[in-house]
Amino acid sequence: MRFVQFADCHVDSSGGGTLALSSEKKAVLREDIRRSLAAACQLVISVKADLVLIPGDLFDFESITAESVSFIADQFAGLAPRPVLIAPGNHDSLRAGSPYLPTSGVNWPGNVRIFTSQTFESIGLPELNCSVTGIAHAHRGITQRLLTDSIPRAEADISILLFHGSREGFRPSDKENVIPFSDVELARQGFTYTAVGHYHSYACIKDQTGRTLGAYSGCIQGRGLDETGEKVAIVGNIDSTGQVTLDTVEVCQRRIVSVEVNITGAGSRDSILERTAKSLEACGARPQDIVIIDLCGASSRETDTTAIESEFSGKYFHVRVSTARLVPDYDAEVALAESAAASVRSAFLRRMLELKKTAATREELAVVEDAIYYGLCALDGRPVEARDVD
Ligand SMILES: [Mn+2]
């Protein structure tokens, strides 16, 4: 039996904020999501999949338009007669006005089956000797642990679990903790395979013997700083012994590519641009991609990073320069010597140097050094960005 799994499409999401996209580019990115969805559906046809599994966050409830719902319904109608099973997530959860509800008037094609219960229920697919057990989030999402006890299911040769949940130990800090579960709990459930959504990167979950238990496909189109690289759909094969093998196929046409540029010792504007150009060449970014130039290393007060964006923005769909990881080579003693005696800068540095001398622990010293960095950034009129030196 062959399935295709994709999730976290977030159709019509108002994403792109962290990339500092213009409203025109945001509109292009919204269109990209639809193109990626269409590519995932095309994949279903080209690999002759028997079944489509969508574990949630197909769209963003707050911003989805009726036109986009019709687009999705049309795409899925094109996959008939193969079943398309959807387990709503926390962003497309069942709430008043949800396009998933029968009362919405949306004409979902007959091959689309949507889980609507907030407890697990099974849909039998006898033609595939398969049962799929799924659950729908409602409102802002289910936060209880639901995998501690055995989940009731309809018996079948192939049993699949489909839900939107949080694998413990891997949850990004910006993600809601919905239906948390551990790998051990998932293994104990004994399903042939679990299709899980919520996290935006591909991840295969295996048991201690190396058997594939389930997987996140990740999102189908990157929309933020942390959604870099290829975004994929999963093509899964389940053999007659219940063994699962997974392949991934890229479905997004525009990648977000992050490229690290170390500018330590690159004093002049030209040498910074030269280093950036070299890193860009090596990173494989294509003209249609969104490029994040992630500056790192030590910067001095003379370091000029303002020219980077204008220099390279014409070569890619979008370029964003991040200075959050730059560590200034401020020497507080030197800075004090250069400051006018009665200035705020001088008073600040004198106080900080006192604290530095009396710092009792490494942690205290690190706090004082951070304070010097943020304080000097602010006093010098430089952008104060979170310092990430860990
Ligand atoms: Mn989610």
Boltz pocket constraint, residues with backbone or C-beta under 6 A from the ligand:
constraints:
  - pocket:
      binder: B
      contacts: [[A, 57], [A, 89], [A, 90], [A, 91], [A, 164], [A, 197], [A, 198], [A, 199]]
      max_distance: 6.0
